[in-house]
Structure formats: C-alpha cells, structure tokens
Amino acid sequence: MVYNLFRALLLMNKKPTPNQPSMTKYIGRRLMLSVAIVVLLLIGLLTGLITPNPRPY
C-alpha cells in the first residue's frame, strides 16, 4: 500500500507522458487492497477465526 501511494505521488508531481501508467492505476490498487483486507477481517470475525477484544464493562 505504501509503495502504491508513493508511486502515485511521484506521478502526480511529474509531467504526464503517454507511455507511463496513470496515477489512478496506483490509487486504484491501493483502494482494492484496502477493501480486500477489510473483507478478510470481516470474514474472519464472522467465522470465528478472529475474536475481538472483550468490552471493558
């Protein structure tokens, strides 16, 4: 995720060239990876593989 974020930052600061990938490619990869992590966490919680911390009260 950090790699894709910095690649997008570098592309944002450069002049666009036709043979270079666009910034949205790297931002989209970062977004899809974040969504996949959240979905995996939710599946783990629902199946019981991951147990959340108990409430303090």
Phi and psi in radians as a Rosetta constraint file:
Dihedral C 1 N 2 CA 2 C 2 CIRCULARHARMONIC -1.155 0.35
Dihedral N 2 CA 2 C 2 N 3 CIRCULARHARMONIC -0.686 0.35
Dihedral C 2 N 3 CA 3 C 3 CIRCULARHARMONIC -1.044 0.35
Dihedral N 3 CA 3 C 3 N 4 CIRCULARHARMONIC -0.841 0.35
Dihedral C 3 N 4 CA 4 C 4 CIRCULARHARMONIC -1.117 0.35
Dihedral N 4 CA 4 C 4 N 5 CIRCULARHARMONIC -0.610 0.35
Dihedral C 4 N 5 CA 5 C 5 CIRCULARHARMONIC -1.133 0.35
Dihedral N 5 CA 5 C 5 N 6 CIRCULARHARMONIC -0.789 0.35
Dihedral C 5 N 6 CA 6 C 6 CIRCULARHARMONIC -1.271 0.35
Dihedral N 6 CA 6 C 6 N 7 CIRCULARHARMONIC -0.554 0.35
Dihedral C 6 N 7 CA 7 C 7 CIRCULARHARMONIC -1.120 0.35
Dihedral N 7 CA 7 C 7 N 8 CIRCULARHARMONIC -0.724 0.35
Dihedral C 7 N 8 CA 8 C 8 CIRCULARHARMONIC -1.134 0.35
Dihedral N 8 CA 8 C 8 N 9 CIRCULARHARMONIC -0.662 0.35
Dihedral C 8 N 9 CA 9 C 9 CIRCULARHARMONIC -1.110 0.35
Dihedral N 9 CA 9 C 9 N 10 CIRCULARHARMONIC -0.759 0.35
Dihedral C 9 N 10 CA 10 C 10 CIRCULARHARMONIC -1.123 0.35
Dihedral N 10 CA 10 C 10 N 11 CIRCULARHARMONIC -0.704 0.35
Dihedral C 10 N 11 CA 11 C 11 CIRCULARHARMONIC -1.189 0.35
Dihedral N 11 CA 11 C 11 N 12 CIRCULARHARMONIC -0.558 0.35
Dihedral C 11 N 12 CA 12 C 12 CIRCULARHARMONIC -1.177 0.35
Dihedral N 12 CA 12 C 12 N 13 CIRCULARHARMONIC -0.579 0.35
Dihedral C 12 N 13 CA 13 C 13 CIRCULARHARMONIC -1.505 0.35
Dihedral N 13 CA 13 C 13 N 14 CIRCULARHARMONIC -0.184 0.35
Dihedral C 13 N 14 CA 14 C 14 CIRCULARHARMONIC -1.665 0.35
Dihedral N 14 CA 14 C 14 N 15 CIRCULARHARMONIC 2.848 0.35
Dihedral C 14 N 15 CA 15 C 15 CIRCULARHARMONIC -1.316 0.35
Dihedral N 15 CA 15 C 15 N 16 CIRCULARHARMONIC 2.425 0.35
Dihedral C 15 N 16 CA 16 C 16 CIRCULARHARMONIC -1.203 0.35
Dihedral N 16 CA 16 C 16 N 17 CIRCULARHARMONIC 2.406 0.35
Dihedral C 16 N 17 CA 17 C 17 CIRCULARHARMONIC -2.154 0.35
Dihedral N 17 CA 17 C 17 N 18 CIRCULARHARMONIC 2.610 0.35
Dihedral C 17 N 18 CA 18 C 18 CIRCULARHARMONIC -1.180 0.35
Dihedral N 18 CA 18 C 18 N 19 CIRCULARHARMONIC -0.496 0.35
Dihedral C 18 N 19 CA 19 C 19 CIRCULARHARMONIC -1.630 0.35
Dihedral N 19 CA 19 C 19 N 20 CIRCULARHARMONIC 0.066 0.35
Dihedral C 19 N 20 CA 20 C 20 CIRCULARHARMONIC -1.703 0.35
Dihedral N 20 CA 20 C 20 N 21 CIRCULARHARMONIC 2.529 0.35
Dihedral C 20 N 21 CA 21 C 21 CIRCULARHARMONIC -1.170 0.35
Dihedral N 21 CA 21 C 21 N 22 CIRCULARHARMONIC 2.672 0.35
Dihedral C 21 N 22 CA 22 C 22 CIRCULARHARMONIC -1.405 0.35
Dihedral N 22 CA 22 C 22 N 23 CIRCULARHARMONIC 2.886 0.35
Dihedral C 22 N 23 CA 23 C 23 CIRCULARHARMONIC -1.146 0.35
Dihedral N 23 CA 23 C 23 N 24 CIRCULARHARMONIC -0.551 0.35
Dihedral C 23 N 24 CA 24 C 24 CIRCULARHARMONIC -1.151 0.35
Dihedral N 24 CA 24 C 24 N 25 CIRCULARHARMONIC -0.425 0.35
Dihedral C 24 N 25 CA 25 C 25 CIRCULARHARMONIC -1.080 0.35
Dihedral N 25 CA 25 C 25 N 26 CIRCULARHARMONIC -0.816 0.35
Dihedral C 25 N 26 CA 26 C 26 CIRCULARHARMONIC -1.289 0.35
Dihedral N 26 CA 26 C 26 N 27 CIRCULARHARMONIC -0.656 0.35
Dihedral C 26 N 27 CA 27 C 27 CIRCULARHARMONIC -1.161 0.35
Dihedral N 27 CA 27 C 27 N 28 CIRCULARHARMONIC -0.687 0.35
Dihedral C 27 N 28 CA 28 C 28 CIRCULARHARMONIC -1.124 0.35
Dihedral N 28 CA 28 C 28 N 29 CIRCULARHARMONIC -0.699 0.35
Dihedral C 28 N 29 CA 29 C 29 CIRCULARHARMONIC -1.071 0.35
Dihedral N 29 CA 29 C 29 N 30 CIRCULARHARMONIC -0.740 0.35
Dihedral C 29 N 30 CA 30 C 30 CIRCULARHARMONIC -1.126 0.35
Dihedral N 30 CA 30 C 30 N 31 CIRCULARHARMONIC -0.730 0.35
Dihedral C 30 N 31 CA 31 C 31 CIRCULARHARMONIC -1.133 0.35
Dihedral N 31 CA 31 C 31 N 32 CIRCULARHARMONIC -0.784 0.35
Dihedral C 31 N 32 CA 32 C 32 CIRCULARHARMONIC -1.148 0.35
Dihedral N 32 CA 32 C 32 N 33 CIRCULARHARMONIC -0.626 0.35
Dihedral C 32 N 33 CA 33 C 33 CIRCULARHARMONIC -1.155 0.35
Dihedral N 33 CA 33 C 33 N 34 CIRCULARHARMONIC -0.692 0.35
Dihedral C 33 N 34 CA 34 C 34 CIRCULARHARMONIC -1.129 0.35
Dihedral N 34 CA 34 C 34 N 35 CIRCULARHARMONIC -0.744 0.35
Dihedral C 34 N 35 CA 35 C 35 CIRCULARHARMONIC -1.118 0.35
Dihedral N 35 CA 35 C 35 N 36 CIRCULARHARMONIC -0.723 0.35
Dihedral C 35 N 36 CA 36 C 36 CIRCULARHARMONIC -1.106 0.35
Dihedral N 36 CA 36 C 36 N 37 CIRCULARHARMONIC -0.692 0.35
Dihedral C 36 N 37 CA 37 C 37 CIRCULARHARMONIC -1.148 0.35
Dihedral N 37 CA 37 C 37 N 38 CIRCULARHARMONIC -0.748 0.35
Dihedral C 37 N 38 CA 38 C 38 CIRCULARHARMONIC -1.126 0.35
Dihedral N 38 CA 38 C 38 N 39 CIRCULARHARMONIC -0.730 0.35
Dihedral C 38 N 39 CA 39 C 39 CIRCULARHARMONIC -1.115 0.35
Dihedral N 39 CA 39 C 39 N 40 CIRCULARHARMONIC -0.750 0.35
Dihedral C 39 N 40 CA 40 C 40 CIRCULARHARMONIC -1.101 0.35
Dihedral N 40 CA 40 C 40 N 41 CIRCULARHARMONIC -0.684 0.35
Dihedral C 40 N 41 CA 41 C 41 CIRCULARHARMONIC -1.119 0.35
Dihedral N 41 CA 41 C 41 N 42 CIRCULARHARMONIC -0.736 0.35
Dihedral C 41 N 42 CA 42 C 42 CIRCULARHARMONIC -1.134 0.35
Dihedral N 42 CA 42 C 42 N 43 CIRCULARHARMONIC -0.719 0.35
Dihedral C 42 N 43 CA 43 C 43 CIRCULARHARMONIC -1.108 0.35
Dihedral N 43 CA 43 C 43 N 44 CIRCULARHARMONIC -0.723 0.35
Dihedral C 43 N 44 CA 44 C 44 CIRCULARHARMONIC -1.096 0.35
Dihedral N 44 CA 44 C 44 N 45 CIRCULARHARMONIC -0.693 0.35
Dihedral C 44 N 45 CA 45 C 45 CIRCULARHARMONIC -1.179 0.35
Dihedral N 45 CA 45 C 45 N 46 CIRCULARHARMONIC -0.739 0.35
Dihedral C 45 N 46 CA 46 C 46 CIRCULARHARMONIC -1.242 0.35
Dihedral N 46 CA 46 C 46 N 47 CIRCULARHARMONIC -0.550 0.35
Dihedral C 46 N 47 CA 47 C 47 CIRCULARHARMONIC -1.523 0.35
Dihedral N 47 CA 47 C 47 N 48 CIRCULARHARMONIC -0.198 0.35
Dihedral C 47 N 48 CA 48 C 48 CIRCULARHARMONIC 1.602 0.35
Dihedral N 48 CA 48 C 48 N 49 CIRCULARHARMONIC 0.079 0.35
Dihedral C 48 N 49 CA 49 C 49 CIRCULARHARMONIC -1.210 0.35
Dihedral N 49 CA 49 C 49 N 50 CIRCULARHARMONIC -0.542 0.35
Dihedral C 49 N 50 CA 50 C 50 CIRCULARHARMONIC -2.057 0.35
Dihedral N 50 CA 50 C 50 N 51 CIRCULARHARMONIC 2.273 0.35
Dihedral C 50 N 51 CA 51 C 51 CIRCULARHARMONIC -1.939 0.35
Dihedral N 51 CA 51 C 51 N 52 CIRCULARHARMONIC 2.272 0.35
Dihedral C 51 N 52 CA 52 C 52 CIRCULARHARMONIC -1.293 0.35
Dihedral N 52 CA 52 C 52 N 53 CIRCULARHARMONIC 2.841 0.35
Dihedral C 52 N 53 CA 53 C 53 CIRCULARHARMONIC -1.120 0.35
Dihedral N 53 CA 53 C 53 N 54 CIRCULARHARMONIC 2.494 0.35
Dihedral C 53 N 54 CA 54 C 54 CIRCULARHARMONIC -1.222 0.35
Dihedral N 54 CA 54 C 54 N 55 CIRCULARHARMONIC 2.708 0.35
Dihedral C 54 N 55 CA 55 C 55 CIRCULARHARMONIC -1.216 0.35
Dihedral N 55 CA 55 C 55 N 56 CIRCULARHARMONIC 2.554 0.35
Dihedral C 55 N 56 CA 56 C 56 CIRCULARHARMONIC -1.318 0.35
Dihedral N 56 CA 56 C 56 N 57 CIRCULARHARMONIC -0.122 0.35
